[in-house]
């Protein structure tokens, strides 16, 4: 049944206007299938706009939530398969067989969508605390399950989209974990796969051809010359994309924002490594060109604040733990044959980023003492920055934990009698951004 394939293409391309028109045609031929596609179209529209997350903040009848509708569809589709099998309608045997295959695949899709809803909700719930290990395990299990179902075979681009979305979400969490663990190689691979799948998903959607197709979406990808952009960057600022009219659904738009957030975080964490590569291809100041076109320019934020408020140093201290090997270069060539020697003493608290570049090593004993003495407050994601004045060396410190390893540190060479409001605001904003809390909470604000 060709009309059925056209509907699946329209749904997979997020063209719900065209899908609705196509569904009205198939309803005339066989009403039960039209009714199922009508409900599925409504569910898919709500899902891709992330409305099921917003419902947590608004009063909504439980029986009308998208999760419940998917559940009801999953239980009703097998009954419809039985009806198609036994029906003495005008449908040919070929059409019946085709519909049975599609209805069976849609049943599986509804179950997968329910699992995805739960995972999106779990990600949002971790926006502040930031513990994603269990969610990553669940995501990898769901990815394996989805690939085994091979939805793309029977559901056209709709099935392809489900597989791509789960793979993208998995890569997002893998990249986040790799950056947190200072695993440069793993972070590069995850972000490369993430950007590739996101770009390919958009391309596939744009290339679909079906009746009643709505206007073509703008292509918002453009590469720049710097070495990094072919791997991670889109090369366009958000303002330019907004002017073009970014009408992709909220799911894709959120994935792109998280990609931008993680790319900026990676650029800060591995700044020393990346600057070496950037200096090879750039004739300009590599410190500035490295950040060109990124969604968040941490270098500009940090350098501007330091100059304006006369801070002595702003940096990230990495706290080495027994469960995560630390390599200053971000990777090891032969992990199975190269014995790991963890850093000892003050070297187990290295600066992975510092502005200006020279690490304030003479302040490291004080910094380590403050970190170890303020573990409880630094570990509380809802707590504000730690403020401490060292009478011995006459310096003031502000600290706030980004993740389980990195602590943001701002050093002043003078005494602050009280917490300086501008410094508290700055370190809170930059740490919140690095944690990803802001971009994760955009799950309920993307519009």
BELBEL-V326722 format. One record per pair of residues at least 24 apart in sequence whose ideal C-beta (glycine too) atoms are under 10 Angstrom apart, sorted by the first residue. I is the first residue (numbers start at 1). J is the second residue. If there is no record, write none. Layout:
<<I	J> <I	J>>
This chain:
<<1	26> <1	29> <1	30> <1	33> <1	91> <1	92> <1	94> <1	95> <1	96> <1	97> <1	98> <1	99> <1	102> <2	26> <2	95> <2	98> <2	210> <2	211> <3	27> <3	28> <3	29> <3	30> <3	33> <3	34> <3	37> <3	95> <3	210> <3	211> <4	29> <4	30> <4	33> <4	37> <4	95> <4	98> <4	99> <4	101> <4	102> <4	103> <4	156> <5	98> <5	102> <5	155> <5	156> <5	157> <5	210> <6	156> <6	208> <6	209> <6	210> <6	211> <6	212> <6	213> <7	33> <7	34> <7	37> <7	40> <7	41> <7	102> <7	156> <7	158> <7	210> <7	211> <8	37> <8	40> <8	102> <8	105> <8	106> <8	154> <8	155> <8	156> <8	157> <8	158> <8	159> <8	208> <8	210> <9	155> <9	156> <9	157> <9	158> <9	205> <9	208> <9	209> <9	210> <9	211> <9	213> <10	41> <10	44> <10	156> <10	157> <10	158> <10	208> <10	210> <10	211> <10	212> <10	213> <10	214> <11	37> <11	40> <11	41> <11	43> <11	44> <11	45> <11	48> <11	155> <11	156> <11	157> <11	158> <11	161> <12	44> <12	152> <12	155> <12	156> <12	157> <12	158> <12	159> <12	160> <12	161> <12	162> <12	164> <12	201> <12	204> <12	205> <12	208> <12	210> <13	156> <13	157> <13	158> <13	161> <13	202> <13	204> <13	205> <13	206> <13	207> <13	208> <13	209> <13	210> <13	213> <13	214> <13	217> <14	44> <14	45> <14	48> <14	49> <14	157> <14	158> <14	161> <14	205> <14	208> <14	214> <14	217> <14	247> <14	248> <14	249> <14	251> <14	252> <15	205> <15	208> <15	210> <15	212> <15	213> <15	214> <15	215> <15	217> <16	41> <16	42> <16	44> <16	45> <16	48> <16	49> <16	214> <16	249> <17	41> <17	45> <17	212> <17	213> <17	214> <17	215> <18	208> <18	210> <18	211> <18	212> <18	213> <18	214> <19	44> <19	45> <19	158> <19	210> <19	212> <19	214> <20	45> <20	212> <21	211> <21	212> <21	214> <22	210> <22	211> <22	212> <22	213> <24	212> <25	211> <25	212> <29	89> <29	90> <29	91> <29	95> <30	84> <30	87> <30	89> <30	90> <30	91> <30	95> <30	96> <30	99> <31	89> <32	76> <32	79> <32	80> <32	83> <32	84> <32	87> <32	89> <32	99> <32	103> <33	80> <33	83> <33	84> <33	91> <33	95> <33	99> <33	102> <33	103> <35	76> <35	80> <36	73> <36	76> <36	77> <36	80> <36	99> <36	102> <36	103> <36	106> <37	102> <37	106> <39	69> <39	70> <39	72> <39	73> <39	76> <40	69> <40	70> <40	73> <40	77> <40	106> <40	109> <40	110> <40	113> <40	158> <42	66> <42	69> <43	67> <43	68> <43	69> <43	70> <43	72> <43	73> <43	109> <43	110> <43	113> <44	70> <44	109> <44	113> <44	158> <44	161> <44	249> <45	249> <46	70> <47	113> <47	116> <47	117> <47	120> <47	165> <47	249> <47	250> <47	251> <48	161> <48	165> <48	248> <48	249> <48	250> <48	251> <48	252> <48	253> <49	249> <49	250> <49	251> <49	446> <49	447> <50	117> <50	120> <50	124> <50	249> <50	250> <50	251> <50	253> <50	254> <50	442> <50	443> <50	444> <50	445> <50	446> <50	447> <51	250> <51	444> <52	113> <52	116> <52	117> <52	118> <52	120> <52	121> <53	117> <53	120> <53	121> <53	123> <53	124> <53	250> <53	443> <53	444> <53	445> <53	446> <54	250> <54	443> <54	444> <54	445> <54	446> <54	447> <55	444> <56	121> <56	124> <56	125> <56	444> <57	444> <65	117> <66	113> <66	114> <66	117> <67	110> <67	113> <67	114> <67	117> <67	118> <67	121> <68	114> <69	110> <69	113> <70	109> <70	110> <70	111> <70	112> <70	113> <70	114> <70	116> <70	117> <71	110> <71	111> <71	113> <71	114> <72	110> <73	106> <73	107> <73	109> <73	110> <73	111> <73	113> <74	106> <74	107> <74	108> <74	109> <74	110> <74	111> <74	112> <74	113> <74	114> <75	107> <75	110> <76	103> <76	107> <76	110> <77	102> <77	103> <77	104> <77	105> <77	106> <77	107> <77	108> <77	109> <77	110> <78	103> <78	104> <78	107> <79	103> <80	106> <80	107> <81	106> <81	107> <98	154> <101	153> <101	154> <101	155> <102	154> <102	155> <102	156> <102	158> <103	154> <104	154> <105	149> <105	150> <105	151> <105	152> <105	153> <105	154> <105	155> <105	156> <105	158> <105	159> <106	151> <106	154> <106	155> <106	158> <106	159> <108	145> <108	146> <108	149> <108	150> <108	151> <108	154> <108	155> <108	159> <108	162> <109	146> <109	149> <109	151> <109	154> <109	155> <109	158> <109	159> <109	162> <111	145> <111	149> <112	142> <112	145> <112	146> <112	149> <112	151> <112	159> <112	162> <112	163> <112	165> <112	166> <113	162> <115	139> <115	141> <115	142> <115	145> <115	146> <115	166> <116	142> <116	146> <116	162> <116	165> <116	166> <116	169> <116	251> <118	142> <119	166> <119	169> <119	170> <119	173> <120	169> <120	251> <120	254> <120	443> <121	443> <123	169> <123	172> <123	173> <123	258> <123	436> <123	440> <123	443> <124	440> <124	441> <124	442> <124	443> <124	444> <125	440> <126	381> <126	436> <126	437> <126	440> <127	381> <127	432> <127	435> <127	436> <127	437> <127	438> <127	439> <127	440> <127	441> <127	442> <127	443> <127	444> <128	380> <128	381> <128	382> <128	432> <128	435> <128	437> <128	440> <128	441> <129	380> <129	381> <129	382> <129	435> <129	437> <130	176> <130	180> <130	381> <130	401> <130	402> <130	403> <130	404> <130	435> <130	436> <130	437> <130	440> <131	381> <131	403> <131	404> <132	172> <132	173> <132	174> <132	176> <132	177> <132	180> <132	436> <132	440> <133	173> <133	177> <135	169> <135	170> <135	173> <136	169> <136	170> <136	172> <136	173> <136	174> <136	176> <136	177> <137	173> <138	170> <138	173> <139	166> <139	167> <139	169> <139	170> <139	171> <139	172> <139	173> <139	174> <140	166> <140	170> <140	173> <140	174> <141	170> <142	166> <142	169> <142	170> <143	167> <143	169> <143	170> <143	171> <144	170> <156	208> <156	210> <157	201> <157	204> <157	205> <157	207> <157	208> <157	210> <160	200> <160	201> <160	204> <160	205> <161	201> <161	204> <161	205> <161	249> <161	251> <161	252> <163	197> <163	201> <164	197> <164	198> <164	200> <164	201> <164	202> <164	204> <164	205> <164	252> <164	255> <165	197> <165	198> <165	201> <165	251> <165	252> <165	255> <166	197> <167	193> <167	194> <167	196> <167	197> <167	198> <167	201> <168	193> <168	194> <168	195> <168	196> <168	197> <168	198> <168	201> <168	251> <168	252> <168	255> <168	256> <168	258> <168	259> <169	194> <169	251> <169	255> <169	258> <170	194> <170	197> <171	195> <171	196> <171	197> <171	198> <171	255> <171	259> <171	262> <172	198> <172	254> <172	255> <172	258> <172	259> <172	261> <172	262> <172	436> <173	258> <175	232> <175	258> <175	259> <175	262> <175	263> <175	265> <175	266> <176	258> <176	261> <176	262> <176	265> <176	266> <176	403> <176	435> <176	436> <176	440> <177	324> <177	403> <178	262> <178	266> <178	269> <178	330> <179	262> <179	263> <179	265> <179	266> <179	267> <179	268> <179	269> <179	270> <179	330> <179	403> <179	405> <179	406> <179	434> <179	436> <180	265> <180	269> <180	318> <180	324> <180	402> <180	403> <180	404> <180	405> <180	406> <180	435> <180	436> <181	318> <181	321> <181	323> <181	324> <181	325> <181	326> <181	330> <181	403> <181	404> <181	405> <182	269> <182	270> <182	318> <182	320> <182	324> <182	325> <182	326> <182	327> <182	328> <182	329> <182	330> <182	331> <182	350> <182	352> <182	405> <182	406> <183	270> <183	324> <183	325> <183	326> <183	327> <183	330> <183	331> <183	332> <184	266> <184	269> <184	270> <184	273> <184	274> <184	327> <184	329> <184	330> <184	331> <185	327> <185	329> <185	330> <185	331> <185	332> <185	333> <186	330> <186	331> <187	232> <187	262> <187	263> <187	265> <187	266> <187	269> <187	270> <187	330> <187	331> <188	228> <188	231> <188	232> <188	266> <188	270> <188	330> <188	331> <189	231> <190	262> <190	266> <191	228> <191	231> <191	232> <191	233> <191	259> <191	262> <191	263> <191	266> <192	230> <192	231> <192	232> <194	232> <194	255> <194	256> <194	258> <194	259> <194	262> <194	263> <195	221> <195	229> <195	230> <195	231> <195	232> <195	233> <195	234> <195	255> <195	256> <195	259> <195	263> <196	231> <197	255> <198	234> <198	252> <198	255> <198	256> <198	259> <199	234> <199	256> <201	248> <201	252> <201	255> <202	248> <202	252> <202	256> <205	248> <205	249> <205	252> <214	247> <215	245> <215	247> <217	244> <217	245> <217	246> <217	247> <217	248> <218	243> <218	244> <218	245> <218	246> <218	247> <218	248> <219	244> <220	244> <220	245> <220	246> <220	248> <220	256> <222	293> <223	293> <224	289> <224	292> <224	293> <225	281> <225	282> <225	289> <225	292> <226	277> <226	278> <226	281> <226	282> <226	284> <226	286> <226	289> <226	290> <226	291> <226	292> <226	293> <227	274> <227	277> <227	278> <227	280> <227	281> <227	282> <227	289> <227	290> <228	263> <228	266> <228	267> <228	274> <228	277> <228	278> <228	281> <228	289> <228	290> <228	291> <228	292> <228	293> <228	294> <229	263> <229	292> <229	293> <229	294> <231	263> <232	259> <232	260> <232	262> <232	263> <232	264> <232	266> <232	267> <232	294> <233	259> <233	260> <233	263> <233	267> <233	292> <233	293> <233	294> <233	295> <234	259> <234	260> <234	263> <234	293> <234	294> <234	295> <235	292> <235	293> <235	294> <236	293> <236	295> <237	293> <237	294> <237	295> <238	295> <249	446> <250	442> <250	443> <250	444> <250	445> <250	446> <250	447> <251	443> <251	446> <252	446> <253	442> <253	446> <253	447> <254	439> <254	440> <254	442> <254	443> <254	444> <254	445> <254	446> <256	295> <257	295> <257	438> <257	439> <257	440> <257	442> <257	443> <257	446> <258	295> <258	436> <258	439> <258	440> <258	442> <258	443> <259	295> <259	439> <260	293> <260	294> <260	295> <260	296> <260	439> <261	294> <261	295> <261	296> <261	433> <261	434> <261	435> <261	436> <261	438> <261	439> <261	440> <261	442> <262	295> <262	436> <262	439> <263	293> <263	294> <263	295> <263	296> <264	291> <264	294> <264	295> <264	296> <264	297> <264	298> <264	299> <264	433> <264	434> <265	296> <265	298> <265	402> <265	403> <265	406> <265	433> <265	434> <265	435> <265	436> <266	294> <267	291> <267	294> <267	296> <267	297> <267	298> <267	299> <267	353> <268	294> <268	296> <268	297> <268	298> <268	299> <268	301> <268	302> <268	316> <268	352> <268	353> <268	355> <268	402> <268	406> <268	430> <268	433> <268	434> <269	298> <269	316> <269	318> <269	330> <269	352> <269	353> <269	402> <269	403> <269	405> <269	406> <269	434> <270	329> <270	330> <270	352> <270	353> <271	298> <271	299> <271	316> <271	352> <271	353> <271	354> <271	355> <271	357> <272	328> <272	329> <272	330> <272	351> <272	352> <272	353> <272	354> <272	357> <273	328> <273	329> <273	330> <273	331> <273	352> <274	330> <275	357> <287	355> <287	357> <295	439> <296	430> <296	433> <296	434> <296	438> <296	439> <298	353> <298	355> <298	430> <298	433> <298	434> <299	353> <299	355> <301	426> <301	429> <301	430> <301	433> <302	353> <302	354> <302	355> <302	408> <302	410> <302	426> <302	430> <303	355> <303	356> <304	426> <305	355> <305	410> <305	422> <305	423> <305	425> <305	426> <305	427> <305	429> <305	430> <306	355> <306	356> <306	410> <306	426> <308	422> <308	426> <309	410> <309	412> <309	420> <309	422> <309	423> <309	426> <310	412> <310	413> <310	414> <311	355> <311	396> <311	398> <311	410> <311	411> <311	412> <311	413> <311	420> <311	423> <311	426> <312	356> <312	360> <312	363> <312	395> <312	396> <312	410> <312	411> <312	412> <312	413> <312	414> <313	351> <313	354> <313	355> <313	356> <313	358> <313	359> <313	360> <313	363> <313	395> <313	409> <313	410> <313	411> <313	412> <313	413> <314	353> <314	354> <314	355> <314	356> <314	360> <314	398> <314	408> <314	409> <314	410> <314	411> <314	423> <314	426> <314	427> <314	430> <315	351> <315	352> <315	353> <315	354> <315	355> <315	356> <315	357> <315	359> <315	360> <315	363> <315	367> <315	406> <315	407> <315	408> <315	409> <315	410> <315	411> <316	350> <316	351> <316	352> <316	353> <316	354> <316	355> <316	402> <316	405> <316	406> <316	407> <316	408> <316	409> <316	431> <316	434> <317	349> <317	350> <317	351> <317	352> <317	353> <317	354> <317	359> <317	364> <317	367> <317	368> <317	371> <317	399> <317	401> <317	402> <317	405> <317	406> <317	407> <317	408> <317	409> <318	343> <318	348> <318	349> <318	350> <318	351> <318	352> <318	353> <318	402> <318	403> <318	405> <318	406> <318	407> <319	348> <319	349> <319	350> <319	368> <319	371> <319	372> <319	375> <319	378> <319	401> <319	403> <319	404> <319	405> <319	406> <319	407> <320	344> <320	347> <320	348> <320	349> <320	350> <320	405> <321	348> <321	404> <321	405> <323	404> <324	404> <324	405> <326	350> <326	352> <326	405> <328	352> <349	407> <351	409> <352	405> <352	406> <353	406> <353	408> <354	409> <360	395> <360	409> <360	411> <360	413> <362	393> <362	395> <363	390> <363	393> <363	395> <363	397> <363	409> <363	411> <363	413> <364	409> <365	390> <365	392> <365	393> <366	390> <366	392> <366	393> <366	395> <366	397> <366	411> <367	395> <367	397> <367	399> <367	407> <367	409> <367	411> <369	397> <370	397> <370	398> <370	399> <370	407> <370	409> <371	397> <371	399> <371	401> <371	407> <371	409> <374	399> <374	401> <374	407> <375	401> <377	401> <378	407> <379	404> <381	431> <381	432> <381	435> <381	437> <384	419> <384	424> <384	427> <384	428> <384	431> <385	409> <385	410> <385	419> <385	423> <385	424> <385	425> <385	426> <385	427> <385	428> <385	431> <386	427> <387	416> <387	418> <387	419> <387	420> <387	423> <387	424> <387	427> <388	416> <389	414> <389	415> <389	416> <389	417> <390	415> <391	415> <396	420> <396	423> <398	423> <398	424> <398	426> <398	427> <398	428> <399	427> <399	431> <400	424> <400	427> <400	428> <400	430> <400	431> <400	432> <400	434> <400	435> <401	431> <401	435> <402	430> <402	431> <402	432> <402	433> <402	434> <402	435> <402	436> <403	431> <403	434> <403	435> <403	436> <406	431> <406	434> <406	435> <407	431> <408	434>>
